[in-house]
């Protein structure tokens, strides 16, 4: 069970790190949000545009 928690923590950190890297890329925010939606949907995770906007806002707040 402990190994599974470590794996989840690693995967969560990797997702947040990748998201932050994408967010700071020199592209328009609309294009980035669309890329995030498409990537997540390809992985089989259902997410709305509003949820992506919330994630972007949360990541922006944690970087300040």
DSSP file (Angstrom, degrees, kcal/mol; ACC not computed):
  #  RESIDUE AA STRUCTURE BP1 BP2  ACC     N-H-->O    O-->H-N    N-H-->O    O-->H-N    TCO  KAPPA ALPHA  PHI   PSI    X-CA   Y-CA   Z-CA
    1    1 A X     >        0   0    0      0, 0.0     4,-1.9     0, 0.0     5,-0.2   0.000 360.0 360.0 360.0 -39.0    0.0    0.0    0.0
    2    2 A X  H  >  +     0   0    0      1,-0.2     4,-2.0     2,-0.2     5,-0.2   0.896 360.0  52.6 -64.0 -39.5    2.8    2.4    0.8
    3    3 A X  H  > S+     0   0    0      1,-0.2     4,-2.2     2,-0.2    -1,-0.2   0.876 106.8  53.2 -63.8 -36.7    4.4    1.8   -2.6
    4    4 A X  H  > S+     0   0    0      2,-0.2     4,-2.5     1,-0.2    -1,-0.2   0.895 107.7  50.6 -65.9 -39.9    1.1    2.7   -4.3
    5    5 A X  H  X S+     0   0    0     -4,-1.9     4,-2.4     2,-0.2    -2,-0.2   0.892 109.8  50.3 -63.9 -39.6    0.9    6.0   -2.3
    6    6 A X  H  X S+     0   0    0     -4,-2.0     4,-2.4     2,-0.2    -2,-0.2   0.907 110.3  50.4 -64.8 -41.2    4.4    6.9   -3.4
    7    7 A X  H  X S+     0   0    0     -4,-2.2     4,-2.8     2,-0.2    -2,-0.2   0.926 110.9  48.5 -62.6 -45.2    3.5    6.1   -7.0
    8    8 A X  H  X S+     0   0    0     -4,-2.5     4,-2.6     1,-0.2    -2,-0.2   0.902 111.2  50.3 -61.8 -41.2    0.4    8.3   -6.8
    9    9 A X  H  X S+     0   0    0     -4,-2.4     4,-2.3     2,-0.2    -1,-0.2   0.912 112.0  48.0 -63.8 -42.1    2.5   11.1   -5.3
   10   10 A X  H  X S+     0   0    0     -4,-2.4     4,-2.4     2,-0.2    -2,-0.2   0.936 113.3  46.7 -63.5 -47.3    5.1   10.9   -8.0
   11   11 A X  H  X S+     0   0    0     -4,-2.8     4,-2.4     1,-0.2    -2,-0.2   0.899 112.1  50.9 -63.5 -40.6    2.5   10.8  -10.8
   12   12 A X  H  X S+     0   0    0     -4,-2.6     4,-2.4    -5,-0.2    -1,-0.2   0.919 111.5  47.7 -62.4 -43.4    0.6   13.8   -9.2
   13   13 A X  H  X S+     0   0    0     -4,-2.3     4,-2.6     1,-0.2    -2,-0.2   0.884 110.8  51.7 -64.1 -39.0    3.8   15.7   -9.0
   14   14 A X  H  X S+     0   0    0     -4,-2.4     4,-2.6     2,-0.2     5,-0.2   0.904 110.2  48.9 -65.0 -41.0    4.7   14.9  -12.6
   15   15 A X  H  X S+     0   0    0     -4,-2.4     4,-2.5     2,-0.2    -2,-0.2   0.933 113.5  45.9 -64.5 -46.0    1.3   16.1  -13.8
   16   16 A X  H  X S+     0   0    0     -4,-2.4     4,-2.6     2,-0.2    -2,-0.2   0.914 113.6  49.9 -64.0 -42.1    1.6   19.3  -11.9
   17   17 A X  H  X S+     0   0    0     -4,-2.6     4,-2.2     2,-0.2    -2,-0.2   0.915 112.4  46.2 -63.0 -43.8    5.1   19.9  -13.2
   18   18 A X  H  X S+     0   0    0     -4,-2.6     4,-2.4     2,-0.2    -1,-0.2   0.906 112.3  51.3 -65.0 -40.9    4.2   19.2  -16.8
   19   19 A X  H  X S+     0   0    0     -4,-2.5     4,-2.5    -5,-0.2    -2,-0.2   0.923 110.2  48.7 -62.5 -43.6    1.2   21.5  -16.5
   20   20 A X  H  X S+     0   0    0     -4,-2.6     4,-1.5     2,-0.2    -1,-0.2   0.904 110.8  50.9 -63.4 -40.8    3.3   24.3  -15.0
   21   21 A X  H  < S+     0   0    0     -4,-2.2     4,-0.2     1,-0.2    -1,-0.2   0.908 111.9  47.1 -63.4 -41.0    5.8   23.9  -17.8
   22   22 A X  H >< S+     0   0    0     -4,-2.4     3,-1.3     1,-0.2    -2,-0.2   0.901 108.9  55.3 -65.9 -39.9    3.1   24.1  -20.4
   23   23 A X  H 3< S+     0   0    0     -4,-2.5    -1,-0.2     1,-0.3    -2,-0.2   0.810 107.7  48.6 -65.2 -29.5    1.6   27.1  -18.8
   24   24 A X  T 3< S+     0   0    0     -4,-1.5    -1,-0.3    -5,-0.1    -2,-0.2   0.363  84.7 115.2 -94.7   6.3    4.8   29.1  -18.9
   25   25 A X  S <  S-     0   0    0     -3,-1.3     2,-2.4    -4,-0.2     7,-0.1  -0.430  83.6-104.3 -70.3 151.1    5.4   28.3  -22.6
   26   26 A X  S    S+     0   0    0     -2,-0.1     2,-0.3     3,-0.0    -1,-0.1  -0.309  84.2 106.0 -80.0  60.3    5.4   31.3  -24.9
   27   27 A X  S    S-     0   0    0     -2,-2.4     2,-0.0    -5,-0.2     5,-0.0  -0.863  80.0 -80.4-129.1 166.4    2.0   30.6  -26.4
   28   28 A X     >  -     0   0    0     -2,-0.3     4,-2.0     1,-0.1     3,-0.2  -0.370  37.4-124.5 -65.7 145.4   -1.5   32.1  -26.0
   29   29 A X  H  > S+     0   0    0      1,-0.2     4,-2.7     2,-0.2     5,-0.2   0.855 110.1  56.5 -59.0 -37.9   -3.4   30.9  -22.9
   30   30 A X  H  > S+     0   0    0      1,-0.2     4,-1.9     2,-0.2    -1,-0.2   0.907 108.0  47.5 -62.5 -41.7   -6.3   29.7  -25.0
   31   31 A X  H  > S+     0   0    0     -3,-0.2     4,-2.1     2,-0.2    -1,-0.2   0.898 112.2  49.9 -66.1 -40.4   -4.1   27.5  -27.1
   32   32 A X  H  X S+     0   0    0     -4,-2.0     4,-2.5     2,-0.2    -2,-0.2   0.929 109.6  50.0 -65.1 -45.6   -2.4   26.1  -24.0
   33   33 A X  H  X S+     0   0    0     -4,-2.7     4,-2.5     1,-0.2    -1,-0.2   0.885 110.3  51.3 -61.1 -38.2   -5.8   25.3  -22.3
   34   34 A X  H  X S+     0   0    0     -4,-1.9     4,-2.5    -5,-0.2    -1,-0.2   0.906 109.5  50.0 -64.9 -40.8   -6.9   23.5  -25.5
   35   35 A X  H  X S+     0   0    0     -4,-2.1     4,-2.6     2,-0.2    -2,-0.2   0.908 110.4  49.9 -63.1 -41.8   -3.8   21.4  -25.5
   36   36 A X  H  X S+     0   0    0     -4,-2.5     4,-2.6     2,-0.2     5,-0.3   0.937 111.3  49.1 -62.4 -46.4   -4.3   20.5  -21.9
   37   37 A X  H  X S+     0   0    0     -4,-2.5     4,-2.6     1,-0.2    -2,-0.2   0.935 113.2  46.6 -57.7 -48.1   -7.9   19.5  -22.6
   38   38 A X  H  X S+     0   0    0     -4,-2.5     4,-2.1     2,-0.2    -1,-0.2   0.904 113.2  48.8 -63.5 -42.3   -6.9   17.4  -25.6
   39   39 A X  H  X S+     0   0    0     -4,-2.6     4,-1.2     2,-0.2    -1,-0.2   0.932 114.0  45.1 -63.4 -46.6   -4.1   15.7  -23.7
   40   40 A X  H  <>S+     0   0    0     -4,-2.6     5,-2.1     1,-0.2     3,-0.3   0.899 112.6  51.1 -66.4 -40.8   -6.2   14.8  -20.7
   41   41 A X  H ><5S+     0   0    0     -4,-2.6     3,-1.4    -5,-0.3    -1,-0.2   0.864 105.8  55.8 -66.4 -35.2   -9.1   13.6  -22.9
   42   42 A X  H 3<5S+     0   0    0     -4,-2.1    -1,-0.2     1,-0.3    -2,-0.2   0.823 103.3  55.9 -63.8 -29.8   -6.7   11.3  -24.8
   43   43 A X  T 3<5S-     0   0    0     -4,-1.2    -1,-0.3    -3,-0.3    -2,-0.2   0.475 124.6-105.8 -81.3  -1.6   -5.7    9.8  -21.5
   44   44 A X  T < 5S+     0   0    0     -3,-1.4     2,-0.5     1,-0.3    -3,-0.2   0.590  77.6 132.7  91.1  11.2   -9.3    8.9  -20.8
   45   45 A X      < -     0   0    0     -5,-2.1     2,-0.6     2,-0.0    -1,-0.3  -0.850  50.6-140.0 -99.4 126.6  -10.0   11.6  -18.2
   46   46 A X        +     0   0    0     -2,-0.5     2,-0.3    -3,-0.1    -5,-0.0  -0.753  33.6 161.2 -88.5 124.4  -13.1   13.6  -18.7
   47   47 A X        -     0   0    0     -2,-0.6     2,-0.2   -10,-0.1    -6,-0.1  -0.999  28.8-135.7-144.8 140.2  -12.6   17.3  -17.9
   48   48 A X     >  -     0   0    0     -2,-0.3     4,-1.9     1,-0.1     5,-0.2  -0.483  28.5-110.9 -92.0 165.7  -14.5   20.4  -18.7
   49   49 A X  H  > S+     0   0    0      1,-0.2     4,-2.4     2,-0.2     5,-0.1   0.879 119.8  55.7 -61.1 -37.3  -13.1   23.7  -20.0
   50   50 A X  H  > S+     0   0    0      1,-0.2     4,-2.2     2,-0.2    -1,-0.2   0.886 105.7  51.1 -63.3 -38.9  -14.1   25.3  -16.7
   51   51 A X  H  > S+     0   0    0      2,-0.2     4,-2.3     1,-0.2    -1,-0.2   0.874 109.2  50.5 -67.5 -36.5  -12.1   22.7  -14.7
   52   52 A X  H  X S+     0   0    0     -4,-1.9     4,-2.6     2,-0.2    -2,-0.2   0.917 109.5  51.2 -65.5 -42.4   -9.1   23.4  -16.9
   53   53 A X  H  X S+     0   0    0     -4,-2.4     4,-2.4     1,-0.2    -2,-0.2   0.903 110.0  49.8 -60.8 -40.7   -9.5   27.1  -16.2
   54   54 A X  H  X S+     0   0    0     -4,-2.2     4,-2.6     2,-0.2    -1,-0.2   0.909 110.7  49.8 -63.6 -42.2   -9.7   26.4  -12.5
   55   55 A X  H  X S+     0   0    0     -4,-2.3     4,-2.6     2,-0.2    -2,-0.2   0.915 110.7  49.5 -62.3 -43.8   -6.5   24.3  -12.7
   56   56 A X  H  X S+     0   0    0     -4,-2.6     4,-2.2     1,-0.2    -2,-0.2   0.919 112.2  48.0 -61.0 -44.6   -4.7   27.0  -14.6
   57   57 A X  H  X S+     0   0    0     -4,-2.4     4,-2.0     2,-0.2    -2,-0.2   0.904 111.9  49.7 -64.4 -41.3   -5.8   29.6  -12.0
   58   58 A X  H  X S+     0   0    0     -4,-2.6     4,-1.9     1,-0.2    -2,-0.2   0.921 111.7  48.0 -64.5 -43.5   -4.7   27.3   -9.1
   59   59 A X  H  X S+     0   0    0     -4,-2.6     4,-1.0     1,-0.2    -1,-0.2   0.880 110.3  52.3 -64.9 -37.1   -1.3   26.7  -10.7
   60   60 A X  H  X S+     0   0    0     -4,-2.2     4,-0.6    -5,-0.2     3,-0.3   0.882 108.7  50.7 -65.5 -37.8   -0.8   30.4  -11.3
   61   61 A X  H >< S+     0   0    0     -4,-2.0     3,-0.8     1,-0.2    -1,-0.2   0.878 107.1  53.1 -67.7 -37.3   -1.6   31.2   -7.6
   62   62 A X  H 3< S+     0   0    0     -4,-1.9    -1,-0.2     1,-0.2    -2,-0.2   0.727 104.1  57.3 -73.0 -20.0    0.9   28.6   -6.3
   63   63 A X  H 3<        0   0    0     -4,-1.0    -1,-0.2    -3,-0.3    -2,-0.2   0.646 360.0 360.0 -83.8 -15.2    3.8   30.1   -8.4
   64   64 A X    <<        0   0    0     -3,-0.8    -1,-0.2    -4,-0.6    -2,-0.1   0.486 360.0 360.0 -77.6 360.0    3.4   33.6   -6.9
